[in-house]
């Protein structure tokens, strides 16, 4: 109980460290789309090597932080909730790479902005958790924004497969968020590491080849170990030190910067409907987070609505 109280009211220095770590995690994650555009390997080969490098980084991180016994204990104590989070993460990380072959980075990243609100909706459906009127309104707005973005699939401008995968990513992230908050005692790092291993194993059955050039392998290392693995380690460490709404707000940095990097580096310009739909989702998220700030200013247990999902 003392440890829980300490986490609920971290020292100012710890809170500043949490802000820094979560901000850095969003920054690292935001380069994912730009890095992927440099890689010429097929999608499933990319999923395999990205997952392998991410798993290697996360295992090394846990060994450094917790030691061999501690790392084994983390995996052993995950239970079914950890397995479920791992599966969700495997689905999300795999779908992200495959979706890049069908749609724009902006479509994928902006749709993920609604994850905290989708998590609130799923928490209400599955666990009957209380959802405020303001959150319901925000959820309705997010659904409208997603509809605007997905409407491009019906005009032929964007592949319905790409938009479908982007929506699947958001659903998988939301599911992982709800499970993580419901079983708060389960550590997220080993669960997401398991997700990378599941993704690598599945990709191995789909990839036509595993050999890649030295340049591609260097980008795959950055895509897996740094973009995914390091970003996840930073978030898992920092998010425990700050209120959930602050973590959600800092997580929106990825949503803002992701399309910008791809636009600046690869000249991939978002479509008008993507900008409109993404703006609607992003505005709903910011308003919702503002209300979360006010709610979390009062001492009470945070719900799922302000917690961003793992990437």
C-alpha angles and dihedrals in degrees: 000000000000090000091050091051090050091053092047092054107031121186116263091252091052091048091053089050089051091052091051095047095047091046090052091048091055090047093053092045092050091067093060098097094043092051093048091055089063093057118091098188119110118268098258093046087051092050091050098051095038090053093045093052092044092050091048091051094047093048090049090048093052092046090052094046102036106016126231096296093045093049092050090048091052092055092043093051097049094089122174094323090058091047090051092050089048092053091048090050092048090052093047098046092045093047091050093059095042092046090057088070091058109033143019126281089239092059091052099043098041092050088055090060089080094058096105090053094044087051090055090052092048091047089055093047097045105030101018090237114175115264120193123229090248090055092049090053091048091050090052091051092049091051088052091050092049089049090055092051095044091048088079088070089066093052094053093242092112130027113255086220090061094048091043091054091046089054090046089054091054092048092048092049091048091050091050090049094052093047092046093051092044091052099034093164091068112093112234100210098070091041093055090043087056087051091057090050091050090048091049092049093050093044089052089063092050105039117099092206139008101198114105134170124262093255093050091047090053090052090045090054090052091044093051110027100032107024097039108017101039092039091053094046091051092049095045090052099042101040091065090062101053137051115274094244091055090050089051092050093049089047090062087070087080090053091053099041101038097074091038094059091048091048094049097041103032103020091237102158118199117238122248093254091049090053092047095045092042091050091052091050093044093049091050090051094050092049090048092049090050089057089047090056090057093045095048091049084076115071105255139119110277119238131217096270097086101039119103118217127245116267 
